[in-house]
Amino acid sequence: MNVTFDKKDALNGTIAVSISGTDYAKDIDNKLKDLQKKSNIPGFRPGMAPKGMIEKMYGTSVLLEAINTAASRALFDYIDENKLNILGQPVLTEDTKVDELVKGNTYTFKFDIGLAPEITLNFSDKDVFTKYKVEVDEKQIDEEVERMQKRSGNLVEVESATEDDIVYTTMTELDENNAPLEAGVYSDSTPILIQSIKNDAIKKEFLGKKKQDTFHVNVFDLFDNDHSEMSHALNIDKNTVGDINKVFQVVVKEIKRNEKAEINQEMFDKLYGEGVVTSEEEMRNRIKTELEGYYDAQATHLLEHEMLDSLVAKQNIELPDAFLKRWLLDRYADKFNAENIDSNYVSEANYLKNHLFEEKVLSEAGVKIEENDIKAAALNYTRSMF
């Protein structure tokens, strides 16, 4: 095995990996033995088929896998051992070709790599940044209390629909004569949250409706042409949504409203656990503390971004742009193509520059992110969502 590195410039290089038959022979042997053990071929007991037969059946694919494994292992071992700070992932050069697979032959693979630029942290005493402090007022606490009351509330049946209500319906697909379509779509229970309806005319149609009221709607307008939502609401396959008729008959089965919970011990226990909070004052103080913590985290996040933006703007670092574009086209073909790569690359490059500076700041400060840090961050993020 032989690995060489040709550094083209400060940001680009090519690693050549040459592997001989001895480098991948063991991988081939191990894989064939594994396939032999798992074999179940007529005429032989399970796992007892001749190795030669297994090699004849799977030899080419096993050889290809072994060569790729050996080349990849050598490539990344070299990168790790030589502490090359690469961006993206290595990409095979365009002139790397394997004309035929022959066991025992030597193969050479060349990989282009993009190298991270050198980063310098050059803050000075003249650099001034502001961390904002948000004051939590009584209005914000009132709004949060009301949100909690709704979250802890119960659905109760009401007579007439308002914007905050859920209307439970049956929905029947109609033909061109507004009669039920034979073998058409029928949903026995489709809940509609009125406030989520984006079409104003249809939203108005639902307002004021009562039990057993019947009317017609364009379901594509009702669900804002969202095929995934329509599939779920009408209990049909997403791929068939485009084939259904537009007009459906809606029959109101019942109307329910989320009745806010009363502010009492039952609500406190439901939100915080039994006996943790015992009064409205305690709840409001707790809400204030949680909101202050949330806003402080947001302010810290904003400060960090402003500092990173300042660092990036000052140093104006360069990236291996041509390589990174090629890597994105190769790795994320579903997102990037020849027409959009230049415009979409701008945001990718900006993100990468910020990330490089973040890594440098952490490295200079001697900060290491441990598993417990990740778990704590995930927990805090989850809490902030509720």
Secondary structure, DSSP 8 states (H G I E B T S, - for coil): -EEEEEE-SSSEEEEEEEE-HHHHHHHHHHHHHHHHHH---TTS-TT-S-HHHHHHHHHHHHHHHHHHHHHHHHHHHHHHHTT--EEEEEEE-TT-------TT--EEEEEEEEE---------TT-----------HHHHHHHHHHHHHHT-EEEE-SB--TT-EEEEEEEEB-TTSSB-TT--EEEEEEEEGGG---HHHHHHHTT-BTT-EEEEEHHHHTTT-HHHHHHHHT--GGGGGGS-SEEEEEEEEEEEEE---SSHHHHHHHH-TTT--SHHHHHHHHHHHHHHHHHHHHHHHHHHHHHHHHHHHH-----HHHHHHHHHHH-TTT--TTTHHHHHHHHHHHHHHHHHHHHHHHHHT----HHHHHHHHHHHHHHT-
